[in-house]
Amino acid sequence: WLAQAVALVGLAAAVAWGLLRTRRTRSSLARLVVELGEPAQAGGLRDALARALADPGLEIAYPVGEGRYADARGRTVDVARVEDQAATPLLRDGRPVAILVHRAGLLDNPELVQEVASAGRLALDNERLQAEARAQLEDLRSSRVRIIEAGDAERRLLERNLHDGAQQRLVGLSLALRLLRSQVGGD
């Protein structure tokens, strides 16, 4: 009888824990919806999701090019380097809108992933577009630096060629004048 009572109490505690955990997750998603309704700076969605899912190491990577991902600030994120973390794609119409990099086991429930994606859909789209713009801006800045460096190198080459060419002509004229002097004589 005592073993049955202990098993029954354990089963009741497990059911209560599951219900409590589900309720806590639902309330954190509700807070997430309220938070996302307010305008936020770059990375605000990541911070809100990290608080709602209780994972401070959570990252959001947005597709910004062919196989390339960037965070909300436009910095490149390597989603293949996840060691003790998991990567969960957030899909819309079968294509990834973002990838959540989080601790393993956090989003094993596909319904929770769908609820997170639904809660943050507008904020996710907004931040994804901002991430794409920032990544393009970073690409533009690095391209501008490469163009300026190439232009400077070409300018230095032209300056050197002009200087060396003029110097060779002056040396040639100097030799020609000496030759003429020697032919004309001492006069």
C-alpha positions in Angstrom: 0.0 0.0 0.0 2.8 2.4 0.9 4.6 1.8 -2.5 1.3 2.5 -4.4 0.8 5.7 -2.4 4.4 6.9 -3.2 3.9 6.0 -6.9 0.6 7.8 -7.0 2.1 10.9 -5.3 5.1 10.8 -7.8 2.7 10.5 -10.7 0.6 13.5 -9.4 3.8 15.6 -8.9 4.9 14.8 -12.5 1.5 15.8 -14.0 1.5 19.0 -11.9 5.1 19.8 -13.0 4.1 19.3 -16.6 1.1 21.5 -16.3 3.0 24.2 -14.4 5.8 24.1 -17.1 3.2 24.4 -19.9 1.4 27.3 -18.1 4.8 29.1 -17.5 5.7 28.7 -21.2 2.3 30.0 -22.3 2.6 33.0 -20.0 6.1 33.8 -21.2 4.8 33.6 -24.8 2.0 36.0 -23.9 4.6 38.4 -22.4 6.7 38.0 -25.6 3.7 39.1 -27.7 3.3 42.2 -25.6 7.0 43.0 -25.7 7.2 42.6 -29.4 4.3 45.0 -29.9 6.6 47.8 -28.7 9.3 49.2 -31.0 12.8 47.9 -30.2 16.3 48.5 -31.3 18.4 46.0 -33.3 18.7 42.7 -31.4 15.5 43.4 -29.4 13.8 40.3 -30.7 16.8 38.1 -29.7 16.7 39.6 -26.2 12.9 39.1 -25.9 13.1 35.5 -27.1 16.1 34.8 -24.7 14.0 36.1 -21.8 10.9 34.2 -22.8 12.6 30.9 -23.4 15.1 31.4 -20.5 18.1 30.8 -22.7 20.6 33.8 -22.5 22.8 32.2 -25.1 20.1 32.2 -27.8 21.0 33.7 -31.1 18.9 34.5 -34.2 20.5 34.2 -37.6 18.8 35.6 -40.7 19.4 34.4 -44.2 21.0 37.3 -46.1 22.5 35.6 -49.1 23.4 32.3 -50.7 24.1 30.1 -47.6 25.1 33.1 -45.6 23.5 34.2 -42.3 23.7 37.4 -40.2 22.5 38.6 -36.8 20.3 41.6 -36.3 23.4 43.9 -36.4 24.5 42.6 -39.8 27.4 40.6 -38.5 28.0 37.2 -40.1 26.8 34.2 -38.0 28.2 30.7 -38.6 25.3 28.4 -37.9 27.4 25.3 -38.7 29.7 25.8 -35.6 27.0 24.9 -33.0 28.8 22.4 -30.7 26.6 21.9 -27.6 23.7 23.9 -29.1 20.9 23.1 -31.4 19.7 25.1 -34.5 16.0 25.3 -35.2 14.9 26.8 -38.5 11.8 29.0 -38.4 10.0 28.3 -41.7 7.4 30.2 -43.7 6.1 28.6 -46.9 8.8 26.0 -46.7 11.7 28.4 -46.7 13.7 29.5 -43.6 13.0 33.0 -42.3 15.4 32.7 -39.5 17.4 30.1 -37.5 17.3 30.0 -33.8 20.6 28.8 -32.2 19.8 27.7 -28.7 20.7 25.2 -26.0 19.9 21.6 -26.9 16.5 20.3 -25.9 14.9 23.8 -25.6 12.7 23.6 -28.7 12.2 19.9 -29.1 8.4 20.5 -29.2 7.4 21.5 -32.7 4.2 23.2 -31.4 6.4 25.5 -29.2 8.5 26.4 -32.3 5.3 27.2 -34.2 4.0 29.3 -31.3 7.3 31.2 -31.0 7.3 31.8 -34.8 3.7 33.0 -34.7 4.3 35.3 -31.7 7.3 37.0 -33.3 6.2 36.9 -37.0 6.0 40.7 -37.6 9.0 41.5 -35.4 10.9 38.6 -37.1 10.2 40.0 -40.6 11.1 43.5 -39.5 14.4 42.5 -37.9 15.2 40.1 -40.8 14.9 43.0 -43.3 17.0 45.2 -41.1 19.6 42.5 -40.8 19.7 42.1 -44.6 20.2 45.9 -44.9 22.9 46.0 -42.3 24.7 43.0 -43.9 24.5 44.7 -47.3 25.9 47.9 -45.7 28.8 45.9 -44.3 29.5 44.4 -47.7 29.3 47.9 -49.2 31.8 49.2 -46.7 34.3 46.4 -47.3 33.9 46.8 -51.0 34.5 50.5 -50.7 37.7 49.9 -48.7 38.9 47.4 -51.4 38.2 49.9 -54.2 40.0 52.7 -52.4 43.0 50.5 -51.7 43.1 49.3 -55.4 42.9 53.0 -56.6 45.7 54.0 -54.3 47.9 51.2 -55.5 47.2 52.1 -59.1 47.9 55.8 -58.4 51.2 55.0 -56.8 52.1 52.8 -59.8 51.3 55.7 -62.2 53.3 58.1 -60.1 56.3 55.8 -60.1 56.1 55.2 -63.8 55.8 59.0 -64.5 58.7 59.8 -62.2 60.9 57.0 -63.6 60.0 57.9 -67.2 60.8 61.6 -66.7 64.0 60.7 -64.9 65.1 58.4 -67.8 64.4 61.2 -70.3 66.4 63.7 -68.3 69.4 61.3 -68.1 69.1 60.6 -71.8 69.1 64.4 -72.6 72.0 64.9 -70.3 74.0 62.2 -72.1 73.0 63.6 -75.5 74.2 67.1 -74.5 77.6 65.7 -73.2 78.0 63.8 -76.5 77.2 67.0 -78.5 79.7 68.9 -76.4 82.4 66.4 -77.0 81.7 66.4 -80.8 81.7 70.2 -81.0 84.9 70.5 -79.1 85.9 72.9 -76.4 84.0 75.9 -77.9 
